[in-house]
Amino acid sequence: MKSPFSFTRRSFVKNSMIAAGLPLSSSIDFSKENQSVFVPEPNAVSLAWLDKQVSPFFRGTTWGTPWAKGLHKKGTEFTLKSNGNDIPTQTWPLAFWPDGSLKWTAHAISKNEKLADNIQLKVGTPVKPTVSLKIQEGADSIKIDTGKIQCEINKKGQTLITSLQRDGQLIAQNGKLVLSVQDNVEAGETFKIDTFEGKIDKVSIEQSGDIRAVVKIEGSHQNTASKSLLPFVLRLYFYAEAESIRMIHTIIYDGDENKDFIKGLGIRFSVPMKEALYDRHIRFVGENSGVFTEAVQGLSGLRRDAGRTALDAQIGGKSVTQLPDNVLKNIQYIPAFGDYTLYQGSPDAFDIQKRTKAGHSWIQSAFGGRASGTGYFGTPKGGIAFGIRNFWQSFPAQIDIKNAHTEQGEVTLWFWAPKSPAMDLRFYHDGMGEDTHEKQYSALDITYEDYEPEFGRPFGVARTSEVQIWVLAETPSGENLVEIAKQIQEPALLVASPEYLAQVGIFGSAFSVPEKTASAKKQAIENQLDFYFDYYKKQIDQRRWYGFWNFGDVMHSYDNDRHVWKYDVGGFAWDNSELSTDLWLWYYFLRTGRNDVFRMAEAMTRHTGEVDVHHIGRFSPLGSRHNVQHWGCSAKQLRISTAANRRFYYYLTADERVGDLMREQVNADRTLRTIIPGRKIGQKAPESDPKGELASVSFGTDWGALSAAWLTEWERTENQQVKAKLLNSMRTIAEQAHGFLTGGAIMELATGKFRQEDAKKLSVSHLSAVFGLAEICAELIDVVDMPIFEKAWLQYCQLYNGTAEEQIAALGESLKKLNLEQGHARLTAFVAKRSKNAELGKRAWKEFYGGEGGIKKPSIQIKKLVGPTVLNPVEEGIAISTNGVAQWGLAAMQCLAFAGNELE
């Protein structure tokens, strides 16, 4: 049976050119010709579910699809078909090619009975949904009707969501953000706790369509004394005919970490209760499809039998219609348990407790390992299901149901559990006397930690959480609630095939798909790529790289003596995107389409884009280099906050929050005036710059990040000013006497133009091209017709790993010994492709297999360790470091894409 993704390269190119009205000789360069596949209709893209199938509880999704350059003009309409049936679709552009044609489009669909498999996106007029979203904006509120539920959103005050109704019945109300802050965490000392509620500053409708709507709420948390803390952004997502609301919740830490210790952070709803106590239901989904099932007032286990009919109804969540007199006459003596709490205090253990009401003891109810973070509170006539995505992975998390025995119950979803110790974000050491750059450099030499007083503060870092609220007409069965939990934890997503993504010309064409009949050499590389991903996936779980601030990141380096990753050693601990871990995962996903790769890359994008970056304050919008604490390093750099790491997730999902993160970086060059990346090794601010119009910018990690932000903003918005800055910077780098090998120059912030450096200046760093510069330059050369820039970049690529003789002939002197030769093999392979030089392709493979500055002898062998050697059973690889794996992986994938024919 042929793949639903099948098509041939020749038919793809031919159909694309015909649709675009282009000659077949147009210069689209696809690297693979061995995929024997089929497209049912010309100019159509086959899509499939990321997790292989769609759940019966699917309620809506949004995804991005790329298009070949020049193929579809702006304003082109698209329609979706599933098994030949038209599926109502909402479409909008995400990015444009320089000629104005569509580069990426976003599409949204909602629940549809005809939606199954054999899904195709094609040009055509979309059908209208049977039921469309209705949005009504007034002076004080916004009302949204999905056709199933109605939501009223306030535009001011501290109640964000006034009400949630279903078919006119009030199900929940008074939706608020809640925050508790403790002023001291030292053992034995007194402390007090202050409470805050989110206060609205601004509400905007970001999208309003028949199928999908997005409302953005911005504000900060405020206490009774009008003190503000933790700015927030809350986005609400609605789909036509859906009874659920997706919420993306972001906070930015702006407190004093020495006295503002977060004790609880969450979102709360009131739930009216009108039914009898025995008809009020509590549900929590644990693990392995287990469900905690109870009623506020239980009828089972009594001395007097309530009867099979009543018991089956209560346990099944149905209305109890009859009870025997000997139960009814004493029913007031059956305790009503009004409060419940599910607490995930670690990645391996949760517990559930309940009590009758405040002032009385909690009763231990259940234990388990990893809860899904999903539950239900309501009656047979309606209630809300709710869930926090990545609940146990982002511990400590908690769900509280309170006052279920009264007429106004309450549900609080805690992103930071109040049952846990207060959040402590203080720096982990006292500075150890490092009060000069000389001392700090010495410390760097011993622990690899770049420390500077006041630079290791968390001010400005952010954290994004995801929630779903389901407004239901009845108590769900256990099976249905488990399905809802699965939808919350792994939201449905449509994706194009790796074959299509590789051929359409995106992300610099820096990846190809694994060959079905690969040679032994190529298969060995594929096996090693698979091994490295699978190894890190296992390490995340074995080493428990989880937690509110940690989930999504991996560790930097391994300690073979202690058999642990160097979690406590200066700059060797959390990776923070060092040497492009994010890019490794995303390119690996693009070429494989594996759902587990996507989920890991998604978590990393959320983490590295939020936690590892300062979004407000003096360091904004720079990121922090690797450290024991994510924000701890004094090297605040664009190489960490780079938009290059975020673009994949944005274009594949159209995620608005990640769009915000990339836009933050557009003017990041201004921060380089005051936070100079190389200040400790001689880099200085421009002289004679009284108006702050200039910045010292390296052509490597600095400009690579800036160009990624500018390219992304230009293709997203067609902003001509941003385009001009990008093109000016490209041209003036190329006009330097030695192009990229000049190393850096003074840049005009307004225009992006670099001033000419001394013609004798040569400066090359092994780090310049390993934080996304290589990938962005490949894409810029594909997007922008600027021969002088291409020449300058190809010179850098060819000479970096070139011989001393080649360097002297081109530059007048050699570049001396440079590090990371293996990782730079992909630059050589890129030159080979652009110049059609097979000898350079062979050289690239020689550099790759030589392994200098990388992994010389890749291995798929692991050693299993058990106690007493280690605390818990773990696997240990051979000569594995995250730097090495990321660069090996990128080099392998790009050498295959650019010089695959020369491998043999």
C-alpha positions, -999 to +999 in steps of 0.1 A: +000+000+000+014+034-010+020+061+016-007+088+018+023+112+015+035+097-018+046+117-049+076+118-071+101+146-072+095+150-110+057+152-107+059+175-077+082+200-096+062+197-128+028+202-111+042+231-090+056+249-120+025+244-141+003+258-112+026+288-108+028+294-146+066+290-144+089+273-170+100+238-160+136+250-160+130+272-130+158+269-104+141+249-077+168+224-065+157+193-048+183+169-036+165+136-037+151+116-066+146+081-052+112+086-036+086+067-056+054+082-045+021+096-058-001+127-056-037+121-064-043+157-075-019+182-090-011+211-067-023+194-036-005+187-003-012+155+016-014+159+053-014+134+082-020+135+119+011+139+139+000+112+163-012+090+134-049+093+141-075+117+153-093+112+185-131+111+187-127+141+211-109+162+185-123+197+187-100+218+165-064+224+154-042+249+137-012+241+116+011+256+090+019+245+055+048+257+033+047+264-005+073+265-032+086+300-042+063+316-067+036+289-066+007+307-050+000+344-050-012+364-021-049+359-015-051+324-028-078+304-011-074+268+001-097+240+008-093+208+028-105+174+018-107+142+038-116+110+019-129+134-008-152+153+015-149+191+019-138+202+054-145+238+064-112+256+067-100+290+078-068+302+062-044+331+067-008+338+056+022+332+079+050+342+056+057+355+020+085+349-004+103+381-016+082+380-048+050+383-027+040+347-032+029+326-002+057+309+017+037+296+047+000+295+053-019+287+085-051+267+085-076+260+112-103+234+113-128+223+139-147+192+148-162+176+117-179+142+113-163+138+078-128+143+091-108+111+090-077+103+069-066+108+033-064+145+040-054+170+013-049+207+013-054+222-022-063+255-039-100+261-039-128+279-023-134+265+012-168+255+023-185+273+051-189+256+085-224+245+094-221+265+126-198+295+127-183+313+156-201+344+168-181+372+184-197+403+199-175+430+212-190+456+235-175+485+256-169+463+287-168+427+274-164+403+245-189+375+240-180+344+220-204+317+210-189+285+195-223+270+188-219+248+218-207+271+246-208+308+253-180+327+270-180+363+282-146+379+287-142+411+306-122+440+293-112+454+326-111+445+363-098+413+380-124+389+367-111+378+333-139+354+323-173+365+336-191+333+326-190+300+307-224+287+296-236+258+276-269+261+258-278+291+280-270+272+313-244+287+335-216+262+341-187+282+355-180+319+362-155+343+378-124+331+360-094+347+376-056+344+378-044+339+413-010+344+429+004+338+464+038+353+474+058+344+504+084+369+518+108+345+534+119+309+528+146+304+555+138+275+578+129+285+614+121+321+604+087+337+603+071+346+570+039+360+557+019+353+525+004+379+503-024+372+478-028+387+443-052+385+415-047+391+378-058+426+367-066+434+331-046+461+313-056+453+278-078+429+259-077+425+221-092+402+195-062+388+176-083+367+153-119+365+144-131+339+119-159+315+113-138+286+126-111+300+149-109+330+172-082+342+195-085+367+224-054+381+241-056+394+276-026+413+291-022+425+326-003+419+359-012+405+393-022+430+419-028+428+457-051+448+479-024+475+484-022+479+446+012+463+443+018+448+409+037+416+403+043+391+374+030+406+342+009+381+323-004+373+288-033+349+286-046+338+251-079+321+248-085+299+217-120+291+204-131+267+176-165+265+160-188+238+176-162+231+203-172+228+240-136+235+250-113+265+253-076+263+250-055+287+271-019+297+268-007+314+300+026+333+302+041+351+333+072+372+334+091+373+366+096+409+377+100+405+415+129+407+439+140+371+441+153+377+476+119+385+490+092+376+464+090+338+466+061+325+446+040+302+468+011+295+443+003+305+407-028+295+389-062+301+374-095+297+393-132+293+383-164+292+404-188+264+396-225+268+407-239+237+424-276+232+425-280+194+425-282+172+455-249+165+473-249+129+461-253+141+425-221+162+426-191+145+410-154+147+413-130+131+388-092+131+384-073+112+357-042+095+370-019+074+349-025+044+326-061+055+320-069+053+357-096+076+370-104+087+406-142+086+408-161+100+437-192+119+446-194+147+472-218+126+493-211+089+487-239+063+487-218+032+486-204+013+515-232+024+539-247+003+566-280+007+547-280-004+510-289+025+486-299+000+460-282-011+428-299+015+406-288+044+428-253+031+431-248+024+394-262+059+387-238+077+411-207+058+401-216+063+364-221+101+370-258+099+363-287+114+383-298+094+413-336+093+408-346+071+438-333+062+472-348+038+498-365+055+528-340+040+553-312+059+534-331+091+528-342+096+564-306+097+577-289+111+546-278+142+564-255+121+585-235+109+555-204+132+554-202+155+524-166+159+513-164+194+498-127+198+492-103+177+471-067+182+460-045+165+435-009+172+442+020+163+419+050+171+441+076+153+420+078+137+385+072+103+401+045+107+427+010+123+431-015+120+459-051+128+463-067+140+495-101+152+505-118+167+535-153+177+545-146+214+547-121+240+560-111+235+596-112+197+594-086+171+587-076+160+552-082+123+545-056+105+523-075+091+493-051+078+467-016+077+455+000+073+421+030+081+399+023+106+371-011+122+369-024+135+336-035+167+354-071+164+341-103+163+361-140+171+362-162+189+387-199+191+382-232+172+381-251+150+357-266+182+344-233+199+336-198+209+348-163+216+337-135+192+327-101+208+330-064+200+325-029+214+327-008+202+298+025+185+309+012+184+344+037+160+360+065+171+338+062+206+351+059+197+388+051+210+414+015+212+401-018+209+418-056+209+412-079+220+440-117+216+441-132+234+471-166+241+486-182+214+465-207+209+493-220+245+489-239+264+462-207+278+448-179+254+443-144+264+431-117+249+409-081+261+409-055+249+384-021+255+400+009+259+377+030+262+408+015+241+437+009+259+470+014+226+488+050+227+477+078+249+491+078+284+478+097+290+446+133+301+453+150+319+424+180+333+443+214+328+428+230+296+440+263+310+454+275+342+469+299+352+441+330+337+458+348+370+456+346+373+418+345+411+418+368+417+387+368+404+352+402+388+359+388+367+388+357+359+368+378+347+339+398+325+363+365+310+376+355+303+340+387+284+336+379+260+364+341+256+364+332+270+330+309+295+347+308+330+335+298+350+366+293+387+372+276+404+401+239+411+395+239+393+361+225+360+375+192+374+385+159+359+371+143+393+365+126+392+331+125+355+325+092+340+316+072+307+318+044+296+295+018+270+306-011+255+286-046+247+299-079+235+285-114+240+299-142+218+287-178+230+293-198+198+294-235+191+295-231+160+318-206+141+338-183+123+314-177+086+316-143+075+327-134+065+292-144+099+278-125+118+304-094+098+296-098+107+259-102+144+269-070+140+289-052+126+259-063+156+238-051+180+264-017+163+267-011+157+230-032+182+210-040+171+175-019+185+147-018+181+110+016+179+093+030+176+058+052+147+050+090+149+054+093+143+016+072+174+008+090+195+034+124+185+021+114+194-015+095+226-011+126+247-003+122+258+033+147+263+061+176+266+037+169+231+023+193+219+050+177+185+053+168+155+032+147+124+040+162+091+049+166+069+018+146+037+017+174+018+001+204+036+017+240+025+013+258+010+043+275+043+050+243+063+048+224+038+069+251+039+096+246+077+098+208+072+100+212+047+127+234+070+147+210+099+143+182+077+156+204+065+185+213+100+196+177+112+197+165+081+214+193+083+240+184+119+250+147+110+251+156+083+276+180+105+295+152+131+300+132+105+319+160+086+336+177+118+349+143+134+356+150+166+336+115+179+347+101+207+367+084+241+363+115+259+352+134+230+338+111+210+315+122+212+279+159+216+285+187+190+286+220+190+303+253+202+287+280+178+298+285+145+315+306+135+345+318+099+340+332+097+375+300+104+393+279+089+365+257+120+364+253+150+342+272+180+356+241+195+371+261+214+397+292+225+378+292+261+367+286+263+329+284+226+323+248+221+337+217+232+318+223+234+281+203+266+272+205+259+234+243+257+234+256+248+200+221+246+185+204+217+203+170+232+192+181+232+156+193+196+158+159+184+171+138+205+146+158+194+115+156+158+127+118+161+130+115+177+095+133+147+080+116+120+100+081+133+109+083+114+142+058+126+168+081+120+197+107+142+182+081+169+176+070+168+213+105+170+226+114+199+202+081+216+211+089+214+248+124+227+242+111+257+221+087+266+249+115+264+275+144+280+257+123+308+243+108+317+276+130+306+306+164+312+290+156+347+278+151+380+296+119+396+282+120+428+303+147+447+322+182+457+314+191+424+296+160+422+274+157+406+250+190+387+253+193+351+265+215+335+291+244+311+283+244+276+299+246+275+337+235+257+369+205+280+368+189+289+335+193+326+340+225+324+360+252+331+334+265+366+330+269+360+292+237+375+280+237+368+243+216+368+212+229+333+203+205+320+230+175+342+223+178+339+185+146+336+165+164+309+145+154+284+172+117+294+172+108+296+135+102+259+131+075+257+158+059+289+147+056+280+111+044+244+118+018+255+144+011+293+139+016+297+176+010+333+185+031+333+217+062+321+198+054+348+172+057+373+201+091+358+211+105+362+176+092+398+173+110+407+206+142+401+188+138+425+160+153+454+179+176+434+200+206+452+185+199+481+207+206+461+238+241+453+225+250+490+231+249+484+269+253+446+273+284+440+251+288+403+246+326+404+245+331+430+272+354+407+293+377+400+264+382+435+249+350+442+229+340+478+235+311+501+228+315+523+197+334+555+203+319+590+196+283+578+198+265+604+220+230+596+206+233+558+210+230+552+172+257+525+169+265+491+182+294+467+181+281+436+164+298+403+156+291+388+122+287+354+139+264+348+169+252+385+170+243+391+134+232+355+128+205+360+154+196+395+142+193+383+106+171+355+117+148+380+135+148+404+105+142+377+079+113+363+099+097+397+105+101+406+068+086+374+055+058+375+081+048+412+075+066+424+044+079+452+065+101+473+042+121+489+069+131+456+084+139+443+049+161+473+043+181+467+075+185+430+066+197+437+031+219+466+042+236+444+067+241+416+043+256+439+017+280+457+041+292+425+056+301+413+021+318+447+013+343+442+041+378+434+028+375+399+042+337+396+044+326+373+072+362+366+081+364+402+094+346+390+124+325+420+132+321+458+128+302+488+140+266+488+129+242+517+124+211+508+144+187+527+122+199+513+088+216+480+096+247+492+077+281+481+089+310+505+088+341+494+070+367+478+092+405+479+086+413+459+055+439+440+075+415+428+102+409+391+104+389+375+132+373+341+132+356+323+161+347+286+162+314+296+177+303+321+150+286+296+127+273+270+152+243+289+166+222+291+135+243+313+113+250+285+088+213+276+085+201+312+082+228+321+056+217+291+035+181+304+037+191+340+029+210+329-002+180+310-013+156+339-006+177+370-016+194+374-049+227+391-037+257+375-054+282+395-033+267+382-001+267+346-014+304+350-024+313+363+010+295+334+028+309+307+005+344+321+011+339+317+049+325+282+044+353+271+022+382+286+041+372+278+077+382+241+073+406+249+044+443+243+044+468+270+056+479+273+020+444+280+008+438+305+035+472+323+028+464+325-009+430+341-002+437+362+029+475+367+030+477+347+062+464+315+077+435+313+102+456+292+126+441+262+143+403+264+146+380+242+166+348+223+157+360+210+124+334+183+123+305+207+129+318+230+102+319+201+077+283+212+068+297+245+057+320+228+033+291+206+020+271+238+014+299+252-008+300+219-026+264+221-034+263+258-045+295+254-066+286+219-078+321+209-067+323+172-060+358+175-046+345+198-019+318+174-012+344+147-006+363+171+016+332+177+037+328+140+044+365+137+052+361+165+078+329+149+091+345+115+096+377+130+110+357+141+140+380+170+150+363+191+177+334+167+177+327+130+180+355+110+164+341+076+170+303+077+172+288+047+190+254+032+196+266+012+226+253+020+260+263+008+295+235+000+320+243+011+355+225+000+387+230+005+424+251+009+444+271+025+417+242+049+410+212+060+429+187+048+402+192+025+372+204+046+342+220+042+308+254+057+300+266+064+265+301+065+251+317+099+247+284+118+246+281+155+252+252+177+241+275+200+222+290+171+203+257+154+195+240+186+183+268+195+160+273+159+148+236+157+141+234+190+122+266+181+102+253+147+094+219+159+082+233+188+061+262+168+046+236+143+035+214+170+021+242+190+004+268+164-005+250+131-002+261+119-036+298+123-027+296+101+004+303+069-015 
